[in-house]
């Protein structure tokens, strides 16, 4: 299992969350097997999400998927997201 973390700022959390939730079926089709979203305790516009995949290749393909970038733009992501991948130690 590979976990992909994504951290970025959003312009409006409620608007972002609507797009994120509507994107659920597309995430699943791209291999996401689990996910969670967190907001900064001191800054609710600071979002960190994780998504699980069976393989690193699936995770990297999802991160590079043009539709993901498009959805982030629709959702009001501000700036470039930070993305990193981990496996359980």
N, C-alpha and C positions, 0 to 999 in steps of 0.2 A: 504494500500500500504506500502510496505517495501522497503527501499533503502539500497543496499549493496555498501559500498565504498571499493575500493581496491587501495592500494598505494604500488608501488614497483619501483625499478630502472630497466632500460633496457640497454643492451649493445649497441644497435643501434636502434634508434627510427623508422627509415624508415622500417627496417626489421621487427621490432615488429608490426608496424601498418599493414603491409601486412598480417601477420598471424592473428592479431586481426580482421581485416575486413573479412577475409576468414572464420572466426569462427562464423560469424553472424547467419547463419541458425541454427547452433548447440545451440547457446545461446537462440534463440527463442524457440526451441524445449524444452529447459529446463525451460521455464517460464519467460524469460526476456521480459518485456513489454516496456522498455525504457532504454536508456543508453547514456552516454557522456564520453568523454576522455579529460583530461587536462594535459598539460606539465608544469613543474616548470618554472616560469618566469626567474629564474636565472640559472636553470640547466635543460636542455631539456631531460635529461635521467631520471628525477624524474617524474613518471607518476602517476596520480590519475584518476581512472575511477569510475563511479557509474552505477549501474544496478538496475532497478526497478522490483519488483515481487508483485504478489497479496498477498502472505503470507510469514511469517517468515520461515515456513517449506520449501517452495520452494527455498527461498534464501539460507538457510543453506544447502539444498541438492545440489544446484549449487556450492557453495563454497567447498563442500566436494567431488565433482564429480571427479573421477580420470582423466577423459578426459580433464578437465580444467587444472589440474596440468601438464598434458602432453603437452597441447597447450602452456602453459606458458614457458615450457622448450624449445619447438620448436621456440618460439618467441624471446628467449634470455633474459628472465627475470633473473635479477641478485639478488640472495639472496631470502629470504623468504618474501612474500608479507604481508602487514598489511591489515587485513580485519575486517570491523565492520559493524553493521546493525543499522539502525535508522528508526523511524516512525515520521511522521509529528506531531508537537505539536500544 
